[in-house]
Amino acid sequence: MERIASFSVDHRRIGKGLFISRIDGDVVTYDMRMCVPNAGSYLQNAPLHTFEHLLATYVRNSSFGSQIVYAGPMGCRTGFYLLVRDRMSHADALGLLKEAMAFIAGFSGPIPGASEPECGNWRDHELEGAKAYAADYLSVLEGWTVERMVYPQ
């Protein structure tokens, strides 16, 4: 079998940031790296789950909602993937994620989609942890630029 693109990236060189993982036709996959790979600190399930609900709700309800293909966690729990149609520029994706992180970091109230009829693991949520993840990632994105969206070599 062919080695997939995400296994071809040297994870020893990746830090926190936002990277263009791949472009497939009209779909761009962004690597939202929120933890340093293999450093021993990973996203925990309950806050990761809440973060996912809030991120998906925000991006799908934004002005770019029709261009969002998917927003979800990496299996290694070091970040998320955001897949968008290429009609959305890299600068727009970066701006949208900054807005989303501010939204999540300041969120209060019921977690969207976190009831038994709406979610397959509705009891496994933690808002405060999700807010902390968003605040931390926002601090990374504040200084980020489109030029930095390339994986380190």
N, C-alpha and C positions, 0 to 999 in steps of 0.2 A: 504494500500500500504506500501511497505517497504520504510524505510527512506534511501535516497541515501547517499553515502559515503561523498560527499562534505558538506552535512548538518550535518554530525556527527562530524565534526572538530570544536573545540571550537574557534570561531573567536575572542574571547576576548584575546586569548593567542598568536595569530599570529602577527608577525611583518613583516617587509620587508624581503624578502629572496627568496630562491629557495627550493621548497619542492617536494618530491615524493608524489603525491596525491594518485595515485593508479596504480596497475599493473593488467591488464586484458589480460590474455593469453600472446601474444607477443607484446602488446602495453603498453607503460609506459606513464602515464600522469604526467607532471610536472606542479606545481603551481608556476608561476612566480609572486610572491606577490610584487607589486610595491608601494602599499599604505597600511598603517595600517588600517585594517577593522574598520568601525564605528567610525573613528576619525575625520570625517568631511571634509577631503580633498580627492577628488577622481579624477580619470583620466577624463579629459574633452573630449567631443566627437570628435572635429576636430583634435586635436593632437593625440588622441587615434587611430583614423582612419588612419592617416598618419603613425603612428608607426606600425600599423598592416600591411600596404602595404609594408613597408620597412623590417619589421621582416620576413614576409612570403617570400618576394623576396630573402632576404639574406640566410635564412636557406634552402630554396628549391634549391638554386644555389650553396650551399656549397658541400663539399665532402660527406656530410651526406644526401644530398638531397633525395636520394631514400628511406631513412629511416624516413623521415618526414611524418607524417600522417596529422597533423593539427597544425596551430598556430593561435590563435585568442583570443579576449578579453573575460573576465568574465562579466557577466551581471551586477554585482555590481560595476564595474569599479574600482576595486582595483588591477587589474593585468590581466595577460594573462595565457592561458593554452598552453602548448607545448606538443603534443602527438607524440611519436616516436616509432619505432620498437625496440624491446629489444636487437637487435644486436648492438645497440649503448650503450656504457657504461654510467653510471651516470657522470663519469669524463669527457667524451666526450661531453655530453649534457651541462655541466657547461662551458666547454671551448668554445663550439659553441655559447652559449649565451653571454659570455664575448666578443667574436669576433663580434657578431651581434650588441651588444650595442655600441661598439667602431665604427662600421660601421655607425649605425644610428646617433650617436652623431656627427660624422664628415661629414655627408652626405650633398652634395650640388647638385643642378641640379633638373631636373624634377622628380616628384614623380612617381615611376613605377605604371602603371595601373590606373592613376588618370585622365583619359579622359572619356568623356561621353559614348563612345562605350564599355569601359572596366570596368566601375564602376557604381553601382547603386545609388551612392550619391557623384558624382565626384566633386562637388563644396565644399564639407565639409572636407577640409584638412587644416592642419597648421603645416608646417615643423619645425618652431622654437620650438614650444611646444613639438613636438615629439623628437627633438634632446635633449631638456632639460630632458624629461622623461628618455631617454636612458642614458644620462650622470649620472643622479641620480641613476638609477638602476645599472649601471656599478660600481659605488662607493660601492654599497652594495655587488655585486658579487666579487669584487676584494679580499675581505677577506673571501669568502665563501669556504666551503669544502664539499666533498661528505658526510662526517660524520654529517654535519649540515642539511642535506636534510630531516630530520625527523621532523614532526610537533611537536611543544612543547606540553607537557602534562599538 
